[in-house]
Amino acid sequence: MAGGLTVTTMPCCPVACERRIWPSAVSGGSVSMATETAMVVRKWRIREKCLCPTMVNCFRGVRWFAACYPHISYNFNEMPYQGAFDMSSHHAPENDVNRRSFLKASVGVGAAAAAVSEADSSQSVVAAPKAKPAKVVSIGSRRELFVDEHLIERMTGAARQQLHTPVTRELSLVHDAPWEGTSCGYHTVFQDGDLYRMYYRGAQLAVVGGRLILNQHPEFYCYAESRDGIHWKKPSLGLVKFQESKKNNIIWEGVGTHNFSPFLDSRPGCPADQKYKALGGTMREGGLFAFASPDAVTWRLLKKEPVINKGAFDSQNLAFWDAEAGCYRAYYRIFTKGITTAKVWKPAGVRAIRTASSDDFFNWKDATDLTYEDSPEEQMYTNQVSSYHRAPHILVGFPMRYVERGWNPSMRALPEREHREMRSEAHERYGMGLTEAQVMFSRDGVHFKRWNDAFIPPGPERPDTWNYSHLGMASQPVETKSDLPGAARELSFYGKEGGWTGTSCTLRRYTLRLDGFVSINAPMSGGEMVTRPLRFTGKQLRLNFATSAVGSILVELQRPDGTAVPGFALKDCHEVYGDTVDREVVWKGDSDLSSLQGKAIRFRFVLKSADLYAMRVATA
């Protein structure tokens, strides 16, 4: 008995590993951690038997144990792993263990985590006596995605967060017009009613005799449109002259054409002649300029001076109206060191992303560099941040990660070796630079959860891939129909191929299920995820999920102390299975949650051969 609580047998890791690591029960008397730890050490060999390759889940398990059982105290000074974990100072989930010290003493921490009893899959989690109440998260009736840990209290069994990769589809555009050139890029895409609009830079690049020749003609910004987001056309607009003809799809020439990035301004009260806005420009031009248009095609400068003038800007720089925050947001390129001004260009450090906000699109404030949770410092070439349209309180970005790998057998084996070597003669990075798409999420616009694995990796080796600027993504995903009759709509992404090769440039489409960035995944062996206490205003729990034919999801509603709400226990829930982006959950033939509105409720999901992508408590 420890603090009035009996610590029962722990047959397996409570988090992810499903391995026997606790050889004996502790029942009555005092708990001898030194003795039990010695037994655990003989049974548990980190990395060799653990199924969790990064130990992140084990880290969460210890944190959850400490939060739920703060009244149990062990003297870790008796253990051979001193300083691994101080239970006495760890009474709440928000007080994270230092990850470095945890990894140095992982066995001692594992022993502490193993003291938690694993809940039976048909039973509610036993309440933690006198534990500090967890913070309640208000979700209203909005859709919530499991792209970060904002809602997740704990995961047990084999449950984990799984990043998903889009499916490669057809070429959307071939940039073959003479004014488009061989180095098109910085595509912007958005849906405007029944029309999809696309903007992109036209630029000419060539590599001749070990020399890189840029801008053999001026840079232009071009326009394309589509009725379905799949089939695109380039209308002849008659706006800008190229080689004595206006029969082209050019919409803008002059300042800002290196990275002109329009958006549909949804701000209430926005003037009709400024319905569409854009930022564009480079540091050599003085910064980012503001543009506006009444029809998305004919554009004008709003000010002769740049509206943002501190940064590097030699990339795609984006802006949009954030309805949740009630302000405009801008995301743009900086270098972490060096000097980048109109007169002095000596960048150093790494390519990074800065954000600023504005009430009027002219006066920008609160310039702040983005920060990332559990991600190393890497070269972020672009940012592609926008509000996710199905959950606008969540910002999503698709930065292009840039790396130079050096000359070695693998580099020489990549496609188009001779041309790669020729590009390197002009500048090493033009031949050795590699890029791919990542994905990141934020709830405040500054602090991001950036997934370290590639969202879209370079993929199978073929011409115009595995090179510098490959998979530079268009600004945001849009919804399109599925090519499977009767299937739900899906997200379409657009990524560049070629571009800095000096030979050609195309744009390819990729697709992903709606909300399908990250799921709570569990294999046939099963797993659970329990949310933090949530407060909602809706009436019906609806899920975006996929299971196998034998898989399932069960849901239990719990009070903050972990006890089941009568009528909404696991045994009352009808099995949920199938593959859909929107289905209700039913308990005892009823799905009405009106009686629980405004109360703090935990959601316990028990998964088997299933992926859970999103949830919402809908109003209807």
N, C-alpha and C positions, 0 to 999 in steps of 0.2 A: 504494500500500500504506500503510495507516494502522494502526500497532500490530499488524502482521502480518495484517490483514484487508483484502481487496480490496473496495472499495465498488462494487457493480455498478450497471448502468443502472436507473434508477427510472422506468418508463414512466407511472406514474399514482400518484395519491395513495394511500397504503397504508391509509387509514382509511375514507373514505366517498365521496370526490368523483369518482373515476374520470375524472380530467382529466389530460392530459399536462402535467406541470409540471417535469420534470427533463430538459432538452434534451440532455444529454450524459452519457456514462458516465465514471466516474472509475476509472481502472485504472493502477496503478503510480504511484510517486512520491508526493509529498505532496498533500494535498487543499487547494486554494485556495478557501476558503469565500467570500472577497470576490468572486472571479471568478464562481463558480457562482451566488452569490446575485444578482449583477447579471443573470445570464441568466434566473434564475427570476423576478425582478421583472418582466421584460418579458413573460413568458409567463403569469404567474398574477396575476389581478386579484381580490383578496378581495371576496367578496359577489356579484360579477357572474357569475363562472363557478363558484364553489363551490356544491355542492349542499347542503352542510350549513348550514342557516339560522342556527344559533347558534354554530357553530364549536366546540361542545363535543367532537365526535368528533375534530376536528383536535387539540384540546388533549390528548386521550387518546393520540393517535398519537405526539405528541412525547414524552409521558411514557414510553410504551412503548419508543420508540427509545432514549431515554437509559438506561433500565433494562437493556435487552438489550445495548447496545454502550457500556458505560462506558469501555472502553479506547480509544475514538476520541475525541480532544479537538480541538476547533476553537477558534481565537482569534476570539471574537465581537467583540473590540475593533476588528477590521479592518472590521467591517460597519457600514453606515449605521443599524443598528438596535441600538445598544449597550444592553446590559442586558436584552435580550430573553430570553436563556436561557443559563445557565451550566452547560454539560455536566459540568464537572469536579466539581460538587457534587451531581450528580443521578444517583446510582448505584443507586437502588432505586425500585420503583413507589410505595412509600408516601411518598416525598418529593415532594409535589406542587409543580408550578410555581404561582407566584402568578398567579391567573386575570386580575387586572387588568393586571399588567405584560405578560402574554401577549397580551391583546387589543390593548394599545397597540402591540405590535411583532409583529403576527401574521405579516407576510411573512417576517421573519427566522426565526421559529419554523417556518413552513411549509417553508422551505428545509431546515432540519435534519430535519424529519420526512420529507421527500422522499428522504433518503439511504437509507431502509430499502428493501430489495428485497422486492417483493411475491411471496409464495409462490405457486407454481403450484397450482391447485386439486386436482391429483392427487398432490401431493408433501407430505411433512411439512415443517413449519417448521424451518429450519436452526437448530441449537443456537447459543446465544449463548455464545461461549467465555469462561469464567471469570467469568460474570455472577454477582452475588450471588444465592444461592438465594431463591426467592420463598417467602413464608409459606404453609404447608400448612393448608388448612381441613378440619376433620373434619366429615363430613356423616352418618356412620353409614349407616343405611338410610332416613333421613327424606326426605320430599318437599321439594324446593327450588324456589322461585319466583324468576323473574328480575325482581323488582320494584325492586331496587336494584343496586348494583355489587359486592355482597359476594362473589360468585363469579366475576365477570367480570374476566379479565386484559386482554383487548383485543377489539375488533371491527374487522374490515377489510372492504373492498369496500363494498357498500351496506347492510350489516347495521346495525341500530339498535334501541334499545328503543322499543317502541310502546305507548302507553297506550290502553286500549280502553274504550269507553263502553257501559254497559248498554242493553238494548232496552226501550223503554217498553211496558208492558202495561196490564191492566185496573185499574179502581178496586177496591181491596181492601175498603175501608170507607167508608161515608158517615156522618159524624157528625151525625145528625139528631135524636137524642133531646133533650128539653128540658134534662136534666142535663148533657149533653155540651156544649151551647152552640156558639158560633160560633168559638171559639178553642182547639180541641183541639190537643194537641201533646205533644212529648217522649215519643214512642212507644218502647217497649222490646219487642223480639221475641226469643224463643229457642225452640229445639226441646227438648222434654222427652219422650224416648221416641217414641211414635207421635203425640204431641200437640204442636201449636204453640201457644205462649202469647203474648199481646200485652197490654201495659199502656199506658195513655195518660191524659193529664190532660183533664178536662172543665172548661171555663171559658167564661164569657160575656163577649163584647166587643161594644160597639156604638159607632158614631160618629153623634152627633146634634148638629146645629147647630154644627159645628166643635169639638165636645167629644168626647173619648174617654172612654167610660164602661166601666170594668173591673169585673169580679166582681159582676155584677148578681145572681148567686147564688154561694155559696161554691165554691171549687175542690174537685173530687173527683178520685179516681183510679179509672179504669174498667178493665174486663177483657173481652177477647175471646179466642176460641180457634178452632182449625182442625185438621182431620185431614190436610190436604195442603199447608197454607201458601198456598193460593190462595183457597179459599172460607172465609170467616170468619163466625162467629155471635157474638152478644152474649147470653150466658145470663142469665136472671133469677136472681139470687143470694140475694135477701132478706136482705142484710146491713146496708145503710145506708138510712136513710129520706130520701126526697126528696119534698117537698110531700105529706107524710102517707102516702106509700106506699114499700114496700121492693121493689116489682116493678121492679128495675133491675139493671144490671151494675156498680154501684159497689162497690169493695172497701175504700176508705179515705177518711176525712175527718179533718181536723185538721192537725197539724204535718207538714210535708214534702210536702203535696199539690201544690205548685208543680212539683215535678220528681222524683217518686218513681220509682226505677229498679231493679226487681228483677233478680235473676239466680239461676240454679241453682248452688248451691255444691257443687263437685266435690272439695272438700278431703277427703283421707282422714281418717276419724274424725269427720267433722262430725256433731253430734247430729241425730237424726231430726227433732226439733221446730224445727231451724234449717236444714233442707234448702234452703230458699229464703231469700235475704237481699236487703236493699235499702239504699240510701242515699237520703236526701231532705231537703230543707230549703233555706232561704235565709239570707243574712247577717242579715236583719232578725229571723229566728227564732233567731239565735245561731250558725248553722252547719249542718253536715250531721249528721243523726241516723241511727242504725242500727236496722234493722227485721229481723224474722225471721218465717217462716211454715213450718208443717209440710206444707201442702198447696197452696201457691202462691196461695191465695185468702183465707184468714183470716190477718190480720197483727197483729203487736204490736210496740211499741217495746222494744228491748233495753236502752236506758238513757234516763233522763230528760234527760241532758245531751248536747249534740252531741259527736260523736267527732272531727270536724274543724272547727276554728273560725277558721282563718285563710285567707281567700279572699273571693270575691264571691258565687259559688254561684247567681247569678241566671240559670241556664241548666240544661241537663240534665247531671247529675253522675253518673258511672258507677263501678261497682266490679265486680270479678270475682276468682276464684281463678286465679292463674297457676301452672299445674302445673310449667312449665319452670323458673320462678324459685323456686317453693316458698313463695309469699307471696300475700297479697291485694294487689291494685293498685287505686288510686282515681285517677280523672281528673276534674278539676273546673275551673270558671271562675275566672279572676282578671282584674284589670285591671293593666296594667304600671305605672301611676302612680295618684296620687290616694289617697283614703282610702275604704275600704269596711268599715265596722264596723256593729254593731247600732245604734249611736247616731249615727254620721256616715256619710252616703252621698254621697260626692263622687268618683266614679270618674273617672279620666283615663287618657291613653295609649290603648292598644288592648286589645281583648278577647283574652285568651290562655288557655293551658291549663297547668295544674300537675298533677303526679302525686305520690303518696305511697304508701308500702307499709306493710303490717301483717302480723304473724304471727297475730293473734287477732281482727281486725276491729274492735277497740276502740281500740287504741293505735297511732297512725299516726306514721310517722317518714320521714326522708329526703325531705321535701318539696322538689321540684325543678321548675323551669319547663322545658317542652319546648324543645328546640332543633331546627333544621331545616337540612338540607343544601341549599345553593344555592336558598333560597327567601326572598323579601322578607318584611318585616314586614307582616302583613295581619291583618284582624279575623277571628278564629276564634270563631264564635258558639257552636258545640257541638264535641264531640270524637268521640264514638261509637267509642271504642277498645275492642278486644277481642282475644283470641287467635284467630287464624284456625284453624278446627277441623281443616282438612286438613294444616296445617303449624303446629302450636301454638307452635313456637319463634319464629314471626313474629307480631308484633302489627300489626293493621290498624285504621285509623281513617277515619271519613268526616266530617270537620269541615264545618260549614256556613260557607262564606265569605260575609262581609257587607261590602257597600260602599254608599255613598251617592253617586249619580251627579249630583245636581243637576237643576234644571229647565232643560230645553232641548228642541228639537224632537223628539228621539228619546224622551225621557221622556214627553212629551205624546202621542206616537203609540202608547204601550204600552196594553194592554187596560184598559178601565174608567177612562178618564181622569177623568170627573167625580167618581167616588168616590175616586180617587187624590188629586185636588185637595182634596176634603173631608177626607180623612185627614190631609193635610199641614197643614190649618188647625189640627187638634188638636196635631200635632207633625210637624215637617218629615220626619223619618225614616220615619214611618209611611206616607208617600206616596212618598218618594224612595229608601228602602232597597231593595236588591236582594240576593238570596241564591242560592247554588248549592252543589252538593255537590263536595267535593274528596276525594282519597284519599291516605293516607300510610301508611308502613310503618316498623317499627322492630324491631331485634333485641335491644335492651336496655331498652326501655320509656321511654327519655328522648330519645335522638337519633333523629329521624325523617327519612326521605326523603319529603318532601311533594311530590307532583307538582303543578306550577304550573298546568297546564291543568285545566279543570274535568273531574271524573269524570262528573258528570251536569249539563250546562248547563241553563238554563231551558227551552230548546227552543222549538217553534213557539208564537207568541203566541196565547193563548186565555184565557177567563175563569179567574180564580184562579191565574194564573201571572205570572211576572215581577214579583214583589212581595216584600215583607219577610216572611220565614219560609218562602217557597217552597223546597221540597227540603230541609227539615229532615229528616234521615234517621233511621229507626229504628236501634236500638242496634247491630245486627250483621246480616250476611246469614245466611240459612238455606238448606239444600238443599231443592229441590222437584223434582218430575217435570217433564219437558219436555212441551210440547203437541204435539211431533212424535213419533208412535208409533215406539218402538224407539230413540229418541235417548237419549243419556246424560242423567243428572240435571244440574241447573243451579243456580246461585245466585240466590236471590230477595232483592231489596232493597225497602224501602218508604220512599217519600218523600211529604212532606206537600204538599198544595195548599190555597191559601187560608189561613185561620187568623188573620192579623193584618189581614185586610180588614174584619172585622166583619160579614161576610155569610154565610160558610159555611166548612166545613173537611172535606176528604176525604183519604184516604190511597191512593196509587197504587203499584202493584207494578212493579218493573223486574227484568230478568233478565240474567245473564251466564254464560258457560260456566264450569265449575269451574276454579279457578285462573286465570281469564282476565283478570286485572287488567292485566297488562303482558306483552308477548311480545318475544322477539328476532325481529325481522322482517327479511326480505330479499325484494326484488322478483325478477323474472326475471333481471335482470343478475347476481344472486348476491351473497353475502356470507358472512363467517365470524365465528364467535365462539369464542374459546379461553378456557377457564376457568383460574383459578388452580389450582395443584396441590391435589387433593382426596384425602382418605383416607376410604374407605368400608368398610362391613362387610357389605353385601349381595352378591347373586350375579348380579343381572340388571338391566341398564339399561332403564328404562321411561320413556317420554316422553308428555307431553300436548302435542299439536301439531295443526296444520292446514296442508294444502298445497292448491294448485290441482291440476287433473287432470294437468298437466305438471310440477308442482313436486316438490321432493324435499328430504330431509334425509339427509346422510351423516355418520357419526360416526367419528372416529379417536381412539384412546386413545394418549396420549403420556407418556413419561417427563418429569420436571420440566425436562430440558434441551431439550425440544421434539422429540425423536426418537420415531418411532412404536414402540409395543410390538409385537413380532412377532406376527402373526396378527390384530392389531386395527388395521391401517393402513387408510387411506381406501379403498384398492383392494380390501380384504377385506370391506368393509361392504356389505350388501345395502341397496338404496335403501329409504328409509322414506317413504311417502306415504299420504295419506288425511286423515281428520279425526276424531280420537278423543282421549279424555282419558287413555288408558292403553294403550300398546303397547310390546312389547319390541323391542330393537335386536339384529340378528343379524349376526355376521361369519363368513363361510365356513360357514354353516349352523349356527353355534354361538352361544349367548348367555350361556354360563357364564363369569362373571368371578371365580369363587372363587379362582383363582390370584393375583389382584391385590388381594385383601382386605388392608387394612392398609398398602398401599403408597401413595406419593404419585403420583397420576395426573392428568394434564391431560385434559380432554375437548375435542376440537376438533369443532365443529359447522359443517358446510358446508351452507348453505341456499340454495334457489332457489324463489322464489314460495311462501314458507312462513313460518309463525309457530310459534315454540317457546315454550310457556308455562311448562312445569315439567319437572323430571327427578327421578328417584330411582333408587337402586340397591337394588332390592327384595330381601328375604331369600328369597322364594320366587318 
